[in-house]
Amino acid sequence: MTIPMIQAYDIPTELPKNRVQWQADSARAVLLIHDMQDYFLRYYGEDNALLDNLLANLIALRNWARQNGVPVVYTAQPTEQSDAERALLNDMWGPGLTTADPAQAAIVAPLAPEKNDTVLVKWRYSAFQRSHLQTLMQEWGRDQLIIGGVYAHIGCMTTALDAFMRDIQPFMVADALADFSRAEHQQALDFVAGRCGAVISTRELIQEKNSAQKISFSWLSAQILPLLEEDAGEPESDDNLIDYGLDSVQVMQLIGQWQQLGIELTFEDLARKPTLQGWWKLIEQKQVA
């Protein structure tokens, strides 16, 4: 009924063929760091190369996310869970965190969340269950979920399937996951690639997508258009974006994302001329400076 001790294994390097041709896009994505709590990682023991690789790749993904304005979301199970709240998990896994040292509920130190990150309470396998993850993604205008963490064939895979059923494109990062065994790790990758999402590597996401990321008018449009009202149509470059449903909260979120890309603009700057062309001129000026 408890989690087994986990031996190191080689992370799969030959990734399954994806049924879909989806491409991860930093303007559409949210990074989910799944259940990276001390409690779950302790089952890998000390000096486990698998855990070292997992942490290194997750840190790289988190840095990529912050550099590219991608929201970072964590899940963490609580230590205080009643029998009713835990319910069938008791039958499958025992009491879990409810009997653990509260300190073990913390996200592992190298991945500790920062003030702009979001930490969701995790109640079931799927990160969407009993959480406001989908609402947050809708507010952010995001429809892709990049998933890394533990355990690949349980919570990570279930979250990917749940995302798919909510019309959110899930991406499992093969080498930013860990599991009970290589076979179960591979099982999770095969299922997602064949049934509900795309499997990619850290290198593929960071090197190719980050190098391909160019600050352009098209990039700006891709950032803005998902935030506008669906029935308002697509604005021309000189149309007032406020008339198309863009609100002040969304503008502030954009400012925060752009600051991570080195584009330092204020709310007052953007409020002077809230059009795609007006904002692009401001961004061009910042890039030249």
C-alpha positions as a printed NumPy array, in Angstrom:
array([[  0.   ,   0.   ,   0.   ],
       [  2.967,   2.321,   0.156],
       [  5.328,   3.75 ,  -2.467],
       [  8.296,   1.416,  -3.081],
       [ 11.922,   2.427,  -2.828],
       [ 13.051,   3.341,  -6.337],
       [ 16.298,   2.247,  -7.95 ],
       [ 18.064,   4.379, -10.552],
       [ 17.289,   3.553, -14.162],
       [ 18.161,   5.023, -17.539],
       [ 15.551,   7.53 , -18.683],
       [ 14.162,   6.48 , -22.083],
       [ 15.959,   8.287, -24.901],
       [ 14.134,   6.795, -27.892],
       [ 10.856,   8.667, -27.657],
       [  7.62 ,   7.216, -29.006],
       [  6.205,   8.617, -32.222],
       [  3.571,  11.256, -31.565],
       [  0.224,  10.877, -33.327],
       [ -0.147,  14.659, -33.367],
       [  2.058,  17.349, -34.869],
       [  1.605,  19.856, -32.069],
       [  4.428,  22.313, -31.429],
       [  4.996,  23.746, -27.975],
       [  4.647,  27.535, -28.026],
       [  5.81 ,  29.711, -25.149],
       [  2.994,  32.173, -25.885],
       [  0.416,  29.424, -25.3  ],
       [  2.058,  27.257, -22.652],
       [  2.005,  26.755, -18.893],
       [  4.757,  24.728, -17.197],
       [  3.452,  22.264, -14.591],
       [  6.001,  20.987, -12.063],
       [  4.164,  18.   , -10.662],
       [  4.447,  16.789,  -7.032],
       [  8.15 ,  17.558,  -6.617],
       [  7.864,  17.356,  -2.828],
       [ 10.521,  15.992,  -0.495],
       [  8.101,  13.26 ,   0.586],
       [  7.855,  11.731,  -2.894],
       [ 11.517,  12.206,  -3.779],
       [ 12.787,  10.477,  -0.641],
       [ 11.859,   7.126,  -2.196],
       [ 14.726,   7.578,  -4.643],
       [ 17.181,   7.491,  -1.747],
       [ 20.504,   9.298,  -1.651],
       [ 22.95 ,   9.609,  -4.542],
       [ 20.405,   8.47 ,  -7.12 ],
       [ 21.522,   9.591, -10.592],
       [ 17.932,   9.446, -11.828],
       [ 16.9  ,  12.088,  -9.311],
       [ 19.899,  14.254, -10.186],
       [ 18.956,  14.188, -13.885],
       [ 15.328,  14.894, -13.106],
       [ 16.178,  17.974, -11.041],
       [ 18.664,  19.293, -13.595],
       [ 16.124,  19.077, -16.418],
       [ 13.285,  20.558, -14.395],
       [ 15.474,  23.494, -13.381],
       [ 16.339,  24.024, -17.045],
       [ 12.65 ,  23.962, -17.964],
       [ 11.767,  26.385, -15.191],
       [ 14.5  ,  28.785, -16.292],
       [ 13.297,  28.53 , -19.889],
       [  9.752,  29.261, -18.715],
       [ 10.772,  32.369, -16.806],
       [ 12.908,  33.647, -19.661],
       [ 10.028,  33.216, -22.098],
       [  7.146,  34.509, -19.995],
       [  5.614,  31.055, -19.419],
       [  3.615,  30.777, -16.154],
       [  5.007,  28.181, -13.735],
       [  2.539,  26.099, -11.715],
       [  3.387,  23.579,  -8.995],
       [  1.26 ,  20.868,  -7.416],
       [  1.753,  19.825,  -3.807],
       [ -0.249,  17.401,  -1.711],
       [ -1.201,  18.628,   1.775],
       [ -0.249,  16.932,   5.024],
       [ -3.652,  17.654,   6.528],
       [ -6.148,  15.367,   4.834],
       [ -9.115,  13.784,   6.563],
       [-10.071,  10.195,   5.76 ],
       [-13.023,  11.554,   3.818],
       [-10.815,  13.879,   1.784],
       [ -8.288,  11.145,   1.077],
       [-10.979,   8.504,   0.52 ],
       [ -9.901,   5.768,  -1.949],
       [ -6.273,   6.92 ,  -1.906],
       [ -6.084,   5.32 ,   1.541],
       [ -6.968,   1.939,   0.044],
       [ -4.435,   2.266,  -2.752],
       [ -1.483,   3.997,  -1.063],
       [ -2.149,   4.204,   2.666],
       [ -2.102,   7.466,   4.627],
       [  0.626,   9.101,   2.525],
       [  1.618,  12.576,   3.625],
       [ -0.876,  12.627,   6.483],
       [  1.609,  10.803,   8.735],
       [  4.753,  12.431,   7.358],
       [  6.862,  15.196,   8.836],
       [  5.2  ,  18.432,   7.622],
       [  8.582,  19.566,   6.3  ],
       [  8.399,  16.744,   3.741],
       [  5.464,  18.486,   2.078],
       [  7.764,  21.255,   0.823],
       [  8.787,  21.483,  -2.819],
       [ 12.375,  20.251,  -3.059],
       [ 14.748,  23.167,  -2.398],
       [ 16.371,  23.507,  -5.861],
       [ 12.904,  23.986,  -7.359],
       [ 11.398,  26.147,  -4.626],
       [  8.579,  28.31 ,  -6.042],
       [  9.113,  32.047,  -6.379],
       [  6.559,  34.741,  -5.583],
       [  5.085,  34.894,  -9.101],
       [  4.617,  31.126,  -9.319],
       [  1.37 ,  29.334,  -8.517],
       [  1.16 ,  26.401,  -6.088],
       [ -1.982,  24.271,  -6.311],
       [ -3.184,  21.915,  -3.594],
       [ -3.165,  18.4  ,  -5.065],
       [ -6.031,  16.122,  -4.023],
       [ -6.097,  13.402,  -6.685],
       [ -3.949,  12.034,  -9.505],
       [ -4.979,  14.773, -11.933],
       [ -3.78 ,  18.305, -11.209],
       [ -7.135,  19.562, -12.508],
       [ -9.187,  17.671,  -9.917],
       [-10.54 ,  20.033,  -7.221],
       [ -8.221,  22.833,  -8.386],
       [ -8.593,  26.014, -10.421],
       [ -5.84 ,  25.092, -12.913],
       [ -8.17 ,  25.233, -15.905],
       [ -9.599,  28.58 , -14.807],
       [ -6.097,  29.999, -14.409],
       [ -5.118,  28.819, -17.867],
       [ -8.22 ,  30.399, -19.357],
       [ -7.466,  33.684, -17.58 ],
       [ -3.903,  33.577, -18.904],
       [ -5.081,  32.753, -22.43 ],
       [ -3.077,  29.501, -22.404],
       [ -4.055,  26.184, -23.986],
       [ -0.887,  24.082, -23.715],
       [  0.405,  22.31 , -20.597],
       [  4.046,  21.211, -20.356],
       [  4.351,  18.499, -17.703],
       [  7.371,  17.363, -15.698],
       [  7.833,  15.783, -12.279],
       [  6.763,  12.572, -10.521],
       [  5.38 ,  10.016, -10.952],
       [  5.184,   9.687, -14.737],
       [  2.641,   6.853, -15.033],
       [  0.36 ,   8.09 , -12.243],
       [ -0.271,  11.799, -11.676],
       [  1.661,  13.108, -14.678],
       [ -0.023,  10.798, -17.189],
       [ -3.469,  11.288, -15.635],
       [ -3.05 ,  15.051, -15.751],
       [ -2.079,  14.832, -19.429],
       [ -5.184,  12.781, -20.212],
       [ -7.391,  15.154, -18.221],
       [ -5.887,  18.151, -20.05 ],
       [ -6.663,  16.528, -23.411],
       [-10.284,  16.029, -22.383],
       [-10.464,  19.736, -21.541],
       [ -9.117,  20.744, -25.001],
       [ -5.722,  21.661, -23.55 ],
       [ -2.711,  20.286, -25.447],
       [ -0.483,  18.332, -23.034],
       [  3.264,  17.871, -23.582],
       [  5.11 ,  15.292, -21.474],
       [  8.811,  16.116, -21.19 ],
       [ 10.328,  12.636, -21.249],
       [ 13.602,  13.398, -19.46 ],
       [ 11.995,  15.768, -16.937],
       [  9.92 ,  12.933, -15.479],
       [ 10.704,  10.081, -13.124],
       [  8.81 ,   6.967, -12.116],
       [  8.948,   3.706, -10.152],
       [ 10.751,   1.947, -13.013],
       [ 11.909,   2.414, -16.59 ],
       [  9.056,   0.208, -17.808],
       [  6.418,   2.36 , -16.103],
       [  8.141,   5.534, -17.302],
       [  8.035,   4.175, -20.867],
       [  4.408,   3.132, -20.406],
       [  3.45 ,   6.717, -19.576],
       [  5.288,   8.113, -22.6  ],
       [  3.739,   5.556, -24.959],
       [  0.223,   6.213, -23.686],
       [  0.454,   9.981, -23.969],
       [  2.102,   9.921, -27.404],
       [ -0.514,   7.517, -28.717],
       [ -3.68 ,   8.7  , -27.026],
       [ -3.76 ,  12.212, -25.642],
       [ -0.7  ,  14.408, -26.152],
       [  2.863,  14.836, -27.338],
       [  6.128,  13.585, -25.87 ],
       [  9.185,  15.841, -26.177],
       [ 12.623,  16.216, -24.597],
       [ 14.056,  19.06 , -22.567],
       [ 16.621,  19.738, -25.301],
       [ 13.94 ,  19.846, -27.983],
       [ 11.858,  22.357, -26.053],
       [ 14.615,  24.631, -24.787],
       [ 17.178,  24.66 , -27.586],
       [ 14.925,  24.56 , -30.609],
       [ 11.984,  26.495, -29.263],
       [ 13.998,  29.014, -27.332],
       [ 16.323,  29.7  , -30.262],
       [ 13.304,  29.966, -32.557],
       [ 11.662,  32.461, -30.239],
       [ 11.931,  35.824, -31.958],
       [ 10.397,  39.024, -30.679],
       [  8.394,  40.126, -33.713],
       [  5.03 ,  41.616, -34.586],
       [  3.733,  38.079, -35.163],
       [  4.977,  37.072, -31.698],
       [  3.138,  40.054, -30.195],
       [ -0.071,  39.141, -32.012],
       [  0.205,  35.563, -30.755],
       [  0.502,  36.897, -27.2  ],
       [ -2.523,  39.2  , -27.471],
       [ -5.122,  37.509, -29.671],
       [ -5.925,  34.577, -27.3  ],
       [ -6.803,  37.119, -24.585],
       [ -9.5  ,  38.902, -26.613],
       [-13.213,  38.124, -26.622],
       [-13.973,  35.262, -28.973],
       [-16.908,  36.97 , -30.703],
       [-15.158,  40.345, -31.121],
       [-13.239,  39.346, -34.228],
       [ -9.565,  39.965, -34.936],
       [ -8.428,  43.592, -34.541],
       [ -6.513,  45.53 , -37.135],
       [ -3.089,  46.766, -36.096],
       [ -4.442,  50.24 , -35.126],
       [ -7.657,  49.083, -33.395],
       [ -8.05 ,  49.772, -29.678],
       [ -7.53 ,  46.436, -27.919],
       [ -9.748,  47.499, -25.015],
       [-12.684,  47.483, -27.434],
       [-11.909,  43.828, -28.121],
       [-12.108,  42.789, -24.47 ],
       [ -8.539,  43.197, -23.207],
       [ -8.657,  44.223, -19.533],
       [ -6.213,  45.769, -17.078],
       [ -5.458,  42.471, -15.309],
       [ -4.414,  40.884, -18.592],
       [ -2.255,  43.907, -19.398],
       [ -0.457,  43.58 , -16.066],
       [  0.093,  39.85 , -16.715],
       [  1.597,  40.689, -20.087],
       [  3.898,  43.243, -18.49 ],
       [  5.136,  40.582, -16.043],
       [  5.752,  38.074, -18.827],
       [  7.556,  40.605, -21.006],
       [  9.775,  41.728, -18.155],
       [ 11.149,  38.171, -18.019],
       [ 12.126,  38.637, -21.671],
       [ 13.909,  41.899, -20.897],
       [ 11.115,  44.136, -22.221],
       [ 10.614,  46.734, -19.496],
       [  7.294,  48.502, -20.041],
       [  4.851,  50.01 , -17.565],
       [  1.07 ,  50.02 , -17.455],
       [  1.158,  53.729, -18.296],
       [  3.292,  53.041, -21.376],
       [  0.794,  50.549, -22.753],
       [ -2.275,  52.576, -21.787],
       [ -1.252,  55.524, -23.99 ],
       [ -1.968,  53.658, -27.218],
       [ -3.436,  50.183, -26.597],
       [ -3.102,  48.895, -30.158],
       [ -0.939,  46.162, -31.642],
       [  0.989,  48.694, -33.713],
       [  1.397,  51.081, -30.778],
       [  2.718,  48.356, -28.511],
       [  5.005,  46.971, -31.196],
       [  6.638,  50.386, -31.596],
       [  7.278,  50.489, -27.851],
       [  8.767,  46.986, -27.892],
       [ 10.983,  47.873, -30.858],
       [ 12.263,  50.914, -28.982],
       [ 13.118,  48.755, -25.96 ],
       [ 14.938,  46.246, -28.148],
       [ 17.027,  48.989, -29.768],
       [ 17.822,  50.486, -26.366]])
